[in-house]
Structure formats: C-alpha cells, structure tokens
Amino acid sequence: MDNKIFLCEMNMKEFEVVIESGSPIIIPVGAMEEHGSHLPLNTDTIQPEKIAAMVAEMVGGAIAPTVNYGNCSTTRNFPGTISIDTETLRMLMFEILCEFGRHGAKNIVVLSGHAGSSHMAALREAGKDFLNEYECKLMVLSDYDIAYKLKDELELPKNDGHGGMIETSRVLDIRPDLVGRGEDFVPTFPPFRVLKDPQVHFEGGIMGFPSRASIEFGQRLNLRIARELADMVSEMVEE
C-alpha cells in the first residue's frame, strides 16, 4: 500500500489488501456546527480526522472518507449550523457500515467529533443494526468520550464544554490559522426543561473557557486521546 492510510486514495487492489488483512477501518464523523465566534464551523470534523490519522499510523489502520454532517439539536438555531435528522444519520451510517461489511471488513471504528446525545444515539443504533447483518467487530465513540474522561486527571474546568478550553486548544494544535479569541461563558439551563430555543441561554454559542486554551495543551490532549484510542482499537483487533 506504500503506507497509504486513506481508503479514497487507494486503488481497488490496495483496498482489497486492507480488507483481507483485517486492518481496522476508521470512519470519522463530523458536523457543520457553530462553535462561537472564535472557532470554525468544521470544528467537530477537524478533530476526529486528526485523531483518526494519528491512530491509523499507530495501529496500521485505514481511514474512510469523513461523514461531514451530523445532528446538532442544541445549536441548530445558530448561524452556520446545518443539522440533519437523527433517522437520516442512522440510515446513512447503517448503509456505510453495511457496504464495508459486504466487502468483508473485520474491524471498524466510528469516531465522531460531535458528541451530542441524539447524534451519538443514532450512530450507535446504526451500529447495532449493522451487527445484526454482518460478522464484524465495531466500536462507536466520540473522541470527547475520552477527553472528558481525563478532566479530573488533567485538572480541567468542570464546566468546560462546547467551544471551551478543551475544544479550542485541540483546534489550535490542528489548525491554528482558523482560531480567534473567544470569551468565556458558562450557561445555566432550566433544570429538566425541554427547550425549543436553547440558544437563548448561551447567545455567544460557547459553554466554557476558551481564554484558557493553548497550543501546548491541545498537542498534549490530542496525543493522549490518540494513544488511548489506539490501545482500545488494538485490543479489539486482537480479541
């Protein structure tokens, strides 16, 4: 394969080698979503693509083309957010997975940069339906499942979230040319309320502390996330 890791850059024979070898295939899932006035709309795409590339190099995996849209319920009323229905997302991922299954893929990782609950539920439902059709080992997660697990260990702000210190630092590491200066903000949502217009509670589109972000922290966190995921993928492949 001449060290190629992107499936779309391979020819059919190279693709066949990946499938027959059982190399893990990583499918990045992004979103077109606002992240305040300091981060780009493809913030949730930049991050999993970076982690996917790092993990593929670590474990000898291959990267499928990115799914660039997701379900963004909380931020859907902000400028720039393009949200697709959860059923659309579920069916899209189900069909993509089934096509890889039809070709004989043995190990697949669906890695989402967007971590919304409905979005992730749609991806996991697609995964369950896929496993009813094909024999394959499958992992579905957001890279933020790993990042937030490290909050206490790395002494991160407890209320840091969307567009905050963690996310801004990670994008600074990957695409510093796209990052501006963000203002800190911690929203308060009415408890247990289902809201038609949640954006009124965080008009700047930020939940966290982007002013504390740094390239150095972003590099450290991205590498830590990639190593943790690489370990999990290696364990899955070896089962």
Beta strands, then each sheet from edge to edge (+ up, - down):
strand 1: 25-29
strand 2: 62-63
strand 3: 107-112
strand 4: 137-142
sheet 1: 2+ 1+ 3+ 4+
end
